[in-house]
Amino acid sequence: MLGFMHRWVEVFAEKYEKVTVICLEEGVHSLPENVAVHSLGKEKVIEHSASNNFGRRLVYAWRFVRYAVAFRRDYDVVFVHMNPEYMVLGGWLWRLWGKKTALWYNHAKGGLKVRFAALFAQTIFYTSTYAYAKRFKKSRIMPAGIDTELFTNERSNERSNERSCYTVLSLGRISPVKDVVVMVKALDLLEKKNVNFVARIYGNTTDRDVDYYKKVRRLAVDSEKKGKVVFNKGVPNYEAPSIYTAHDIFINATPKGSFDKSILEAMACGTIPLVCNESFREILPPELLFKEGDVHDLSFALELLMSLRQEQRDKIGEQLRETVVQEHSLARLMDGIFETIT
């Protein structure tokens, strides 16, 4: 889910003499020599029962503070990404030591934990106009940071071979907040109209969302049997570009509040997104936004896009990519972060 952060760390390593990464869970990585990675140990936990959840969090908190203290001479600037609890745990120490601190927080909801973290953060970054962090005077809106060299609009052979039918994509975690159900129901309406399409859903689910995943599969069972809807496992971030470019349309039904990077990644690949997220109203034409949770509105938007000639869709895709390159590229983001906290 955070595969993009690997590239972010690589760029940090280009701008700074040394980068020390503290993460909750460490996965496979290949980073420059001036990067050191230290995990809080979630990848080593086998049991995930609620009975020992509190104990695990205490262990993670202790390890975090221990790392923050042990490596205090290795860093001058602290950048906390989407985990305000890290700022709560270490913020008082960083203030005491004179470290520069920045918090990246882009959720629509906040609360006491975020407000407390904001006391220690000298700067707060966000990308969505609906983000909770917008309320703080020290906050600064930023580009989303899309690697436009990785996410390009080079069309794949798979997409070229399917010109006879429209290809639709959903890529991301299968959970209620992603509202995959509205997509499945909208596609069912198109199928009843004999619209020729293939829809692929890429994504895993969490233990708490298993029932929702089963619901999605039940709703799509008939379409799946006909080969109209195909389910696939989630893919790492570096494999996503080839999947985006293999499809005409990308559907994202996440509600307003977040600034979902997958939408911008699809745009960078020239794949046309259909979204209900009001945060994108300023960068997407009205035709590419549907009413949140409205199956018929999404179905109508899909049918409208599919009625366009291929040259028209390609032109839209080119314009959308240019928007990402100009406004939300990784290079533009990192320059902004570097200028603000260095």
N, C-alpha and C positions, 0 to 999 in steps of 0.2 A: 504493500500500500504506500510505502514511503520510498519507493525505488528511485524517485527523482532526486532524493537528498544525496545520493551517491555523487551525482554530478555537481550538486551545490558544493559539497565538501571539496571536490577536485578544484573548483574555481576559487574557493577560499584559500586552498593551498598555493594557488598561483599568486595570490595577493598578499599573503602573510608568510612570515618566516617559519612559523610552526602552527599546526592545528591539532588541538586535543579534542577528541570526540568522546562524549559520554552518552551512551544510548541505553535504553531499557532492554533491547534485544538485539543481538549482533547476528547479522546474516553474512552471506558470502560477499566479499568486497575485494577490490583491487585498487588501492589508493596510493598516491605519491609517498615517497619516503619521509617527507616532513609531516605526515599525518599519523597520529597514534589513536587507536580506538580502544575504549574501555567499556565493557558491558556491565549493567547492573545485574545481569544473570537470568533474565526471563527465559532465554533459549534453553537453559538447563533444567527448567521446571517441567516435570512430567505430569504431576497432578495439578489440576486447575479447579479443584472443588472449592466451593464458597467457604467451607469450614476453616481453611487455612489462608484465606485471602488476606486477612488483616495482618497475619504474621509475615507473609511475603512482602507486603507493602512496607512494613517496618524494616525488613532486611534491605529492600531496595533503597529506602530513605537513608539508612545508615551507610550503605556503600556509596551513595551519591555524595553525601557530606564528606566522607573519607577521601574520595577522589578529588573533590573540590579543594580540600586542604592539602592533600599530598602533591598535587600538581600546580599549586598556586603560583610558583615561580616560572611556570611554563606558559602563562597566558596573561595578557593585558586587557583583553576585551572578551566579554561573554555574550554569546548569541543563543537565546533559548527559543526553540521552535515548537510551538503549539502545546507546551507542557508548563503551564503557569506554576504547577507545584514545584518545579525545579527552581524557579525564581523565589518562591516562598522559602524553600529549604536553604538556598545558598545566597539569597540576595543580601541579607544582613552582613554576611562575611565579605561579599564582594564590595559592598559600600565601605566597610571597615578598611579593606585593603586598597581602596581607591581604584577598583576595576571599573571600566566602562561597561554598561549593561544594556542589552536590548532584548525585548520580547516580541516574538512573532505570534500573533493570536488573531485568528480569522473566523472564529465561530460566531454565530448569531447570538448565542446565549453565553452569559458570563457568570456573575455571582460573586460571593464573598472571596473565593479563592483568587479570582482574576483581579478583583479590586485590591486585594492584599499584595499580589504580585506586582501590580502597577506602582505601588509605593516604592519598590526597589528598582524598577526598570527606569532607566533614564530616557529611553525611547521605546515606543510600541509601534510595531509595523502591522498593517492589515491591507487587504486587497479589495474586500467587498464593501460597498457603501452601506450594507446592512449589518456589518460586523459590530459586535459589542464594543470592540476596542475603539471605535470611532468617537466615543463619548469623552475620551481623555484628551486633555490639551496637549500632552506630550506625544500623541499618536501621529503617525504619518502614513498616508496611503501609498502603496507601492505597486509596481508591476508584479504579475504573478510568477514570472521567472520560468518561461518555457524555453527549453533548449531547441531553438529553431534550426540548429544544424543536425540534430538527431531527428526531430519531427519535421519532415519535409513533405512536399506534395508530389513526390515521384510516384506515379501510378503503378500499381503492381499488376503482374500478368493475370492473377486470379480475378481481379476486378475487371480487367479488359475482356476476359473470356465470358463474363456474365452480363454482357450488354443486353441480352434478351430479357433479363429480369432485373428488378431493382434490389439492391443489397442494403440491408438495414442492420445497424450495430448497436448493441448495448455493452459497455465495458466498464466494470467496476464491481464493488462488493454488492452482493445480493442481500439487501436488507430493507426494512420498511422505509427508511429515510430516502432510499433511492427510488422507491415506488416503481419497481419493475412490473408490478401488476397492471398499472395503467397502460404500459407499453404492450403487454401481451393481449389485453382486451382490445386495444385499438387495432392491432394487427389482425385480430379475429374478425373485426368489422370489415377490414380490407379484403380478407380472404373470402368473406361472404359475397363481396362484389366482384370476385374473380380477378383481383389485381395480382399480377405476377410478381412475386417477391420472395426473397430468402432473408430471414432475420437470424442473426447469430448473437447469442448472449454469452459473454465471457465474464466469469466472476465466481469467486468462492463465497462462503458465508461463515459466520461465526457460530459458536455453540448456542448463543442466545437467540439466533435468528433462524434456527433449523426449521421451525414450524412455518415461518414465512417462506423459506425456500421451497418447502414441500407444497405450500399453497400455490406458488408460482408454477411449479412443475405440473400440478393437477390442472390448472387453468389452461396450460399449453399442451396438454397430452395429445389432443386430436391434431393440432397443428404440427406437433413434433413427429407424429406417425406419418404425416404427409410430407415431411421434410421441409415444411415451411419455416419452422422455428428449430434452431439447433443450439443445444447447450454445450458450453465448453468451460474447462477450468480456467481460473484466473491466470494471467501471464505476468512476468516481470516487466518493469517499465521499459527496458530496452527492446523488448519484442513488440511493444504496442504500436510503433509507427507503421510496420508492415500490415498490421491488422486494420488500422484506421484507413490506410490507403487502398485496402481491398474492398471498401464499402462506399456507397453513395451517400448514405444518411446515417448520422449518429444521434441517438435519442438519449437524453438525460433528463429524468423527471425529478431530480433533487429540488426541494423547495428553496425559496429565497433565504438568504442569510449567509450561505457559503459562496465561494467563488471557485467552483469546482474546476480543478486544473485539467481534468479529462476533456472538458468542453473546449478549452483553449488548445489542448494538444490535438484534438480532432480538427479544429480550425487551421492549425499550423500545417496539417497534412492535407488541407484542401477538401476535407470531408465536411459536408454541411450538417450543422447541429440543429436539432429541434429541442428546445428547452422551455421550462416553465419558470425558471429562476429569474426573478425581477432584477437581480444584480446585473444581468446581461442586457438589460433593455437599452443601455447607452451605446453598446457596441454591436448589437444585432438588429436587423430590420424586423418590424412587427410580424412579418410572415413566418419568422423562425421561432416565435414564442407562442406557446399554447397555454391555456388556462390550467393552473395547477390542479391535478387530479381529474381533469375533464377528458374522458375517453373519446368522446365524439369530436372535441376540438383538436385533439392530437391526430385522430384519424383523418380529419379534414385537412390539417396541415401536411400530413404525409401524402395524401392524395394530390394536393396542390403541387408539392415538390416533384412528385413523380410525373406530373403532367408536363413539366418543362422539358425542353429539348436538352440533350446532353451538353451542347455548347453553352447553353444558359447556365446549367448547373456548374460546369467547369469555370465559367466566369465568376460566379458567386464564390466558388471555392478559392479562386485566386485572390479575390478581394478580401476574404476572411483571413487568409494566411497573411496578407500584407498588414492587416490590422494587428495581428499577434506580433509580427516582426517589429512593427513600429512602436507598439505600446506595451507589450508584455514579454519581451525577450529576456532570457537569462542574463545576457550581457548588461542590459539596461538595469535590471534588478540589482545585480552585484555591484555595479558602479554606485547605485543609490545607497546601498547598505554600507559600502566601504567609505563613502563620503560622509555618511551620518555618524558612524560609530568609531571612526579611526581618528 
